[in-house]
Amino acid sequence: MIETPTRPPAGKKVSPVQPASGATTPQQQSAPEPGELIDTSKMSEGQRAALELTEAAREQADALSFASGLFMGSFDFPAEFPLQSTEDRDQGDAFLQKLEKLLREKVDPDEIDRTGEIPQEVIEGLAKLGAFGIKISPEYGGLGLSQTNYCRAAMLLGSYCGNLTALISAHQSIGVPQPLILFGTEAQKRKYLPRVAKGEISAFALTENNAGSDPATMVTKAEPTPEGDAFILNGEKLWCTNGTKAGVLVVMAKTPAKVVNGRSKDQITAFIVETDWPGVEIKHRCRFMGLKALYNGVMTFKNVRVPRENILLAEGKGLRVALTTLNTGRLTLPAACVGLAKKCVEITRRWASERSQWGAPIGKHAAIADKLARMAANTFAMESMTLLAASMVDRDKHADVRLEAAMCKMWGTEQAWEMVNEAVQVRGGRGYETAASLKARGEEGVPLERFLRDCRINTIFEGSSEIMRLFIAREALDPHLKVSGAVLNSKLPMSVRLKAAMKAGMFYLRWYPKQWLPRGGAQGSLFRKHLSYAARTSRRLARSLFHAMVRMGPKLEREQLLLGRFVEIGTEIFAITATCLRARALLAREPANPDHAGLPAMVDYFCTASRLRIEEKFRAVTKNSDRAGYRVAQQLLSIPKNGAANGH
Ligand SMILES: Cc1cc2nc3c(=O)[nH]c(=O)nc-3n(C[C@H](O)[C@H](O)[C@H](O)COP(=O)(O)OP(=O)(O)OC[C@H]3O[C@@H](n4cnc5c(N)ncnc54)[C@H](O)[C@@H]3O)c2cc1C
């Protein structure tokens, strides 16, 4: 639910998947100061402030992660998909069985949707199971389950009830537990983790009326008291999920600016705030198109005294807290989307075989068969990407998965929306009818109408699709910016730029020819051709990105649609890789499992379809209507407010 047009911070460590052995990455060279990377001289004040703030919140990664390597042509995929160990799986199963029982016996998602309320009994039931502390260590009263098991829980919830998914996810993925696990002092952990693990609901408050995707425009303020032992918080936060039920919040606020290199720099600080403190109020409960039982509110803070010890990480590091929290927090939504997508496949599969029109089950008609195949294959891909990213976190809590998670979020939420939409289409008029109405006239209450309303928000919050593309693009460009950003930065003295040009020349003399050389292909025979294509295409992607940089220079940063295509190609390569490797691992582990019989054909189909999408995007890099479209939009924007938009 936070976005930034630039990129989030990285932990110091990287994912277990390292770049091509021996390859020198720009990260290993001495990194320039953030201000040297991007030329801000032609930006408006607002653009510069937003960029500088988010750039300052970033940390440097030591090396390329698997996904960022894709954009540099150093495609180093793991030899084997890290399937969940039996021990970890058993631990997860024990919890999931209880959760599933609770959902089956106590939760009626259509009733929750109709009333706009989650029964207290359900919230208490979830708390009793430990569902509010899935990843919190047992030392602090939680279940201590892995990221993979947490994702599996999100899949189960996502297949059942969007409102419960949002309650649990906003609490755990962005609310108090995750930033506290990552950044809390021991005293903060001892004080708050047992409370939130037991079921005291938490929330995350960043968004304001004028600060949506751009946190730099935030106006909520926290001023230090004269004694300096506390801050006085004033402001208003919009759309705070769980806010109307929460006992404790993470609140982002501006603290006094600091002078850095002679310039005043805004500071954003993250505070843990208890909702029963004087001055905290719920001004309004917001209601939405879907997620009718979201406890989402406008929260006001009037002279709230927050002790200094409730600062998370440090004064001025709030954005870093928020961005790092989201690195793994962002995996929850795509996991929930996997659950939803599986449900859609199940509904579509049944209906496509039961329903006959024009003398045959509708699944026999090619137009419907195509939808079913696409839904099933994309669901498997989405699950493979999410589980691969989750396994990286399980191997190393500080793994740099920000790109993988962002790709899962962007691709997964867009696919899920597409799939629910297609499932509605396959069910025809029944897809559009509410579950209650279907039931009332004696049919099965299939809740696709609710699914469609509930899942629309997924491409908007926790980083909108547009912002995710910018976010990933910033990451993809980072190695190049580190090498050549200073060369193109007109704000820097010529001597600095010349020195940078020599360094960049040396780097590209070595790097560029390598992007044309054939390299060792994929190991193993199953799906080898797809994995080899992915490796080859990663180098083609690196070359195309480089050519675009040479063609456009610093302007490339502003070419959102072009960069978006590179991001989509990188994401498809990630999807092909995760899909092939997971299918290969599943088939190797259980060759006789009848559930896996259709896997090779489905994986082949997914990779062929993905390849076609990739080729189309490469073509559009040079042949597109981007500029013409931009001109039309600007013409429309120039029409006075009350003028007719099309004038016809
Ligand atoms: C149901 C719901 C729950 C939420 N929960 C929380 C919560 O718990 N905590 C919290 O802090 N916030 C929460 N939010 C806020 C949510 O994260 C924001 O809606 C989101 O950040 C987008 O901000 P905005 O709506 O102001 O859109 P804007 O930032 O105004 O964006 C409008 C449109 O412009 C696009 N856009 C913006 N900037 C750019 C750019 N530079 N380039 C290209 N396109 C751009 C966006 O993608 C979007 O399509 C919630 C919102 C909703 C609706």
The ligand as an SDF file (V2000), in Angstrom:
LIG
                    3D

 53 58  0  0  0  0  0  0  0  0999 V2000
   -8.9610   -0.7040   -0.2690 C   0  0  0  0  0  0  0  0  0  0  0  0
   -7.7020    0.0620   -0.0320 C   0  0  0  0  0  0  0  0  0  0  0  0
   -6.8600   -0.2880    1.0150 C   0  0  0  0  0  0  0  0  0  0  0  0
   -5.7040    0.4600    1.2710 C   0  0  0  0  0  0  0  0  0  0  0  0
   -4.9420    0.1740    2.3630 N   0  0  0  0  0  0  0  0  0  0  0  0
   -3.9260    1.0140    2.7090 C   0  0  0  0  0  0  0  0  0  0  0  0
   -3.2100    0.8570    3.9480 C   0  0  0  0  0  0  0  0  0  0  0  0
   -3.4650   -0.0720    4.7170 O   0  0  0  0  0  0  0  0  0  0  0  0
   -2.2410    1.7550    4.2580 N   0  0  0  0  0  0  0  0  0  0  0  0
   -1.9070    2.7610    3.4210 C   0  0  0  0  0  0  0  0  0  0  0  0
   -1.0100    3.5400    3.7520 O   0  0  0  0  0  0  0  0  0  0  0  0
   -2.5250    2.9300    2.2210 N   0  0  0  0  0  0  0  0  0  0  0  0
   -3.5410    2.0860    1.8690 C   0  0  0  0  0  0  0  0  0  0  0  0
   -4.2110    2.2540    0.6890 N   0  0  0  0  0  0  0  0  0  0  0  0
   -3.7510    3.2690   -0.2450 C   0  0  0  0  0  0  0  0  0  0  0  0
   -3.1820    2.6710   -1.5030 C   0  0  0  0  0  0  0  0  0  0  0  0
   -1.9200    2.1500   -1.2650 O   0  0  0  0  0  0  0  0  0  0  0  0
   -3.2050    3.8070   -2.5430 C   0  0  0  0  0  0  0  0  0  0  0  0
   -4.4870    3.8030   -3.1140 O   0  0  0  0  0  0  0  0  0  0  0  0
   -2.1390    3.6710   -3.5520 C   0  0  0  0  0  0  0  0  0  0  0  0
   -0.9400    4.0230   -2.9290 O   0  0  0  0  0  0  0  0  0  0  0  0
   -2.3310    4.5800   -4.7460 C   0  0  0  0  0  0  0  0  0  0  0  0
   -2.4420    5.9010   -4.3250 O   0  0  0  0  0  0  0  0  0  0  0  0
   -3.6420    6.7810   -4.8690 P   0  0  0  0  0  0  0  0  0  0  0  0
   -4.8840    5.9830   -4.7640 O   0  0  0  0  0  0  0  0  0  0  0  0
   -3.5850    8.0760   -4.1980 O   0  0  0  0  0  0  0  0  0  0  0  0
   -3.3350    6.9320   -6.4070 O   0  0  0  0  0  0  0  0  0  0  0  0
   -2.3470    7.9810   -7.0990 P   0  0  0  0  0  0  0  0  0  0  0  0
   -0.9910    7.8840   -6.5150 O   0  0  0  0  0  0  0  0  0  0  0  0
   -3.0040    9.2850   -7.1270 O   0  0  0  0  0  0  0  0  0  0  0  0
   -2.2950    7.3590   -8.5670 O   0  0  0  0  0  0  0  0  0  0  0  0
   -3.4080    7.4300   -9.4650 C   0  0  0  0  0  0  0  0  0  0  0  0
   -3.0360    6.6400  -10.7100 C   0  0  0  0  0  0  0  0  0  0  0  0
   -1.8500    7.1900  -11.2960 O   0  0  0  0  0  0  0  0  0  0  0  0
   -0.8270    6.2150  -11.3910 C   0  0  0  0  0  0  0  0  0  0  0  0
    0.4510    6.8760  -11.1100 N   0  0  0  0  0  0  0  0  0  0  0  0
    0.8120    7.5700  -10.0130 C   0  0  0  0  0  0  0  0  0  0  0  0
    2.0630    8.0210  -10.1280 N   0  0  0  0  0  0  0  0  0  0  0  0
    2.5170    7.6110  -11.3430 C   0  0  0  0  0  0  0  0  0  0  0  0
    3.7380    7.7700  -12.0450 C   0  0  0  0  0  0  0  0  0  0  0  0
    4.7930    8.4040  -11.5240 N   0  0  0  0  0  0  0  0  0  0  0  0
    3.8430    7.2130  -13.2730 N   0  0  0  0  0  0  0  0  0  0  0  0
    2.8120    6.5140  -13.8110 C   0  0  0  0  0  0  0  0  0  0  0  0
    1.6360    6.3380  -13.1940 N   0  0  0  0  0  0  0  0  0  0  0  0
    1.4870    6.8740  -11.9670 C   0  0  0  0  0  0  0  0  0  0  0  0
   -1.1780    5.1710  -10.3510 C   0  0  0  0  0  0  0  0  0  0  0  0
   -0.6460    3.9140  -10.6750 O   0  0  0  0  0  0  0  0  0  0  0  0
   -2.7040    5.1820  -10.4330 C   0  0  0  0  0  0  0  0  0  0  0  0
   -3.1170    4.3870  -11.4960 O   0  0  0  0  0  0  0  0  0  0  0  0
   -5.3740    1.5220    0.4230 C   0  0  0  0  0  0  0  0  0  0  0  0
   -6.2060    1.8650   -0.6390 C   0  0  0  0  0  0  0  0  0  0  0  0
   -7.3710    1.1680   -0.8550 C   0  0  0  0  0  0  0  0  0  0  0  0
   -8.2720    1.6080   -1.9590 C   0  0  0  0  0  0  0  0  0  0  0  0
  1  2  1  0
  2  3  1  0
  2 52  2  0
  3  4  2  0
  4  5  1  0
  4 50  1  0
  5  6  2  0
  6  7  1  0
  6 13  1  0
  7  8  2  0
  7  9  1  0
  9 10  1  0
 10 11  2  0
 10 12  1  0
 12 13  2  0
 13 14  1  0
 14 15  1  0
 14 50  1  0
 15 16  1  0
 16 17  1  0
 16 18  1  0
 18 19  1  0
 18 20  1  0
 20 21  1  0
 20 22  1  0
 22 23  1  0
 23 24  1  0
 24 25  2  0
 24 26  1  0
 24 27  1  0
 27 28  1  0
 28 29  2  0
 28 30  1  0
 28 31  1  0
 31 32  1  0
 32 33  1  0
 33 34  1  0
 33 48  1  0
 34 35  1  0
 35 36  1  0
 35 46  1  0
 36 37  1  0
 36 45  1  0
 37 38  2  0
 38 39  1  0
 39 40  1  0
 39 45  2  0
 40 41  1  0
 40 42  2  0
 42 43  1  0
 43 44  2  0
 44 45  1  0
 46 47  1  0
 46 48  1  0
 48 49  1  0
 50 51  2  0
 51 52  1  0
 52 53  1  0
M  END
$$$$
